[in-house]
Amino acid sequence: MTLAREGADIVGCARNEESFGRIADEIEKLGRRVLPMKADVSESKDVERLVGETIRTFGRVDILVNNAGIHSVRFFTEISDEEWDRMIAVNVRGVFLCSREVAKQMIKQGEGGKIVNIASMAGKLGIADSAHYCASKFAVIGLTQSAAMDLAKYGINVNAVCPGLVETDMFKSLVQTRANLTNRGLEQIRKDYLASIPLGRFAGPDEIAEIVVFLCSEKADYMTGQAINMTGGWITH
């Protein structure tokens, strides 16, 4: 939504088209064009179709925001092969496949571009019961840095945003899971998390979106290979 308000036409990808329907309506009300598509970013054919349809509809692609991601809480020895593989497939393979296909098009266009990967503070700090998630987000940061080096000569900036705790459905699910595992109330879990945040509050989704907009703008033309913390001071490296 924030990119649309800044004048961008939007291609939205989800495994369930209905989940993007409401947002698509809001984007159209802003006077921007929108293409909602159903795709699994961990599948090469889906990603190729996604990028191909984007080019057929809009003629070009200038920005890619890799925002698809999943999360679960599991003690290290209880992480199954299937859960590990799915986490890596969506959170890492998806970022790679989308970035690779879009980068090909950006190179072909010859006018540069912006790729922004949504990583996490879990990509900079190991967290209990989240080895599979942390591994995936550490990988996203490494991928970001390496892709930035390869694509710099084409004027393509590749950066990552590392949010901390953001008021989203995923965070609500995390709080509920922690409460269930520890037999504590939801408010107590939230207070425990807040105690680790120097600024004393959780982030709003719009705050993360504003950083993404900045990274997609000309103001960030001299930034590449960075992993920007948005953690309220929890992570400072």
PEPE-V207541 format. One line per field, one symbol per residue. phi: phi as a letter, one per 30 degrees, with the letter a starting at -180 (. if undefined). psi: psi as a letter, one per 30 degrees, with the letter a starting at -180 (. if undefined). A space follows every 50 residues. Layout:
BEGIN
phi = ???
psi = ???
END
This chain:
BEGIN
phi = .dddddjddbcccadbeddceddeddddddicdbbdbcacddcedddddd dddddddciabcbbcdcdabaacadedcddeddedddddddceddddddd dddedddddibilbbbcdcaddcbbdbeibedddeddedddddedddddd cedciccbbbccdcccdbdddedddddddddchcdddddddddedccedi addcedddddddeeddcddcdccaicbddbbijdcbb
psi = eeeefggkkkjkklfjeeffeeeeeeeeffglkkjkkkljffkeeeeeee eeeeeeefflkfkkjjfkllklkkkefgjleeeeeeeeeefeeeeeeeee eeeeeeeeeggalkkkkjblffffkkkkgheeeeeeeeeeeeeeeeeeee fefggjkjllkilbjkileeeeeeeeeeeeffhlleeeeeeeeeffjefg lllkeeeeeeeeeefflffgfgkkgljkkiggfekg.
END
